Amino acid sequence: MAITTLSSREFNQDTSRAKKAASKGPVFITDRGKPAHVLLSIEEYQRISGQRRNIVDALSMPGLANIEFDPPLLRDFARPADLS
Protein backbone atom coordinates (compact mmCIF):
# COMPACT_ATOMS: atom_id res chain seq x y z
CA MET A 1 0.00 0.00 0.00
CA ALA A 2 1.46 3.32 -1.08
CA ILE A 3 0.86 6.40 1.05
CA THR A 4 0.92 9.74 -0.76
CA THR A 5 1.04 13.21 0.77
CA LEU A 6 -0.08 16.27 -1.17
CA SER A 7 -0.43 19.87 -0.13
CA SER A 8 -3.83 21.48 -0.61
CA ARG A 9 -2.39 23.46 -3.51
CA GLU A 10 -1.06 20.29 -5.21
CA PHE A 11 -4.40 18.58 -4.67
CA ASN A 12 -6.31 21.50 -6.21
CA GLN A 13 -3.98 21.71 -9.19
CA ASP A 14 -3.89 17.98 -10.00
CA THR A 15 -6.94 16.10 -8.68
CA SER A 16 -6.49 13.33 -11.26
CA ARG A 17 -3.07 12.56 -9.73
CA ALA A 18 -4.68 12.39 -6.29
CA LYS A 19 -7.42 10.02 -7.52
CA LYS A 20 -4.85 7.73 -9.18
CA ALA A 21 -2.77 7.72 -6.00
CA ALA A 22 -5.88 6.90 -3.90
CA SER A 23 -6.38 3.72 -5.93
CA LYS A 24 -3.00 2.54 -4.57
CA GLY A 25 -3.40 3.74 -0.98
CA PRO A 26 -4.46 6.68 1.19
CA VAL A 27 -3.66 10.23 0.12
CA PHE A 28 -2.97 12.67 2.94
CA ILE A 29 -3.82 16.27 2.07
CA THR A 30 -2.07 18.88 4.15
CA ASP A 31 -2.93 22.45 5.08
CA ARG A 32 0.14 24.51 6.02
CA GLY A 33 2.16 21.33 6.44
CA LYS A 34 -0.26 19.58 8.78
CA PRO A 35 -2.45 16.62 7.71
CA ALA A 36 -6.02 17.86 7.27
CA HIS A 37 -7.82 15.32 5.07
CA VAL A 38 -7.45 11.79 3.74
CA LEU A 39 -8.60 10.67 0.30
CA LEU A 40 -9.49 6.97 -0.05
CA SER A 41 -10.96 4.82 -2.78
CA ILE A 42 -14.57 3.82 -2.10
CA GLU A 43 -13.52 0.17 -1.75
CA GLU A 44 -10.96 1.05 0.93
CA TYR A 45 -13.44 3.27 2.75
CA GLN A 46 -16.05 0.50 2.80
CA ARG A 47 -13.47 -2.01 3.98
CA ILE A 48 -12.26 0.05 6.93
CA SER A 49 -15.67 1.41 7.89
CA GLY A 50 -17.31 -2.02 7.84
CA GLN A 51 -20.03 -0.54 5.65
CA ARG A 52 -22.16 -3.19 4.01
CA ARG A 53 -24.07 -2.90 0.79
CA ASN A 54 -27.77 -2.31 1.11
CA ILE A 55 -30.23 -5.01 0.06
CA VAL A 56 -30.90 -3.39 -3.31
CA ASP A 57 -27.20 -3.37 -4.16
CA ALA A 58 -26.75 -6.91 -2.87
CA LEU A 59 -29.61 -8.26 -4.99
CA SER A 60 -28.91 -6.28 -8.14
CA MET A 61 -27.33 -8.10 -11.02
CA PRO A 62 -25.40 -6.54 -13.90
CA GLY A 63 -27.25 -7.01 -17.18
CA LEU A 64 -30.59 -7.54 -15.46
CA ALA A 65 -32.35 -5.45 -18.09
CA ASN A 66 -31.38 -8.05 -20.72
CA ILE A 67 -33.25 -10.90 -19.00
CA GLU A 68 -36.63 -11.69 -20.51
CA PHE A 69 -39.30 -12.18 -17.86
CA ASP A 70 -42.98 -12.50 -18.72
CA PRO A 71 -44.86 -13.80 -15.66
CA PRO A 72 -48.47 -14.97 -16.07
CA LEU A 73 -51.16 -12.55 -14.96
CA LEU A 74 -53.08 -13.29 -11.78
CA ARG A 75 -56.35 -13.33 -13.68
CA ASP A 76 -55.07 -16.45 -15.50
CA PHE A 77 -55.23 -18.28 -12.15
CA ALA A 78 -58.56 -16.90 -10.93
CA ARG A 79 -61.34 -19.39 -10.12
CA PRO A 80 -64.90 -18.73 -9.09
CA ALA A 81 -65.39 -18.85 -5.34
CA ASP A 82 -67.22 -21.92 -3.98
CA LEU A 83 -69.64 -20.47 -1.43
CA SER A 84 -71.66 -23.65 -0.77
Beta strands, then each sheet from edge to edge (+ up, - down):
strand 1: 4-7
strand 2: 27-31
strand 3: 34-39
sheet 1: 1+ 2+ 3-
end
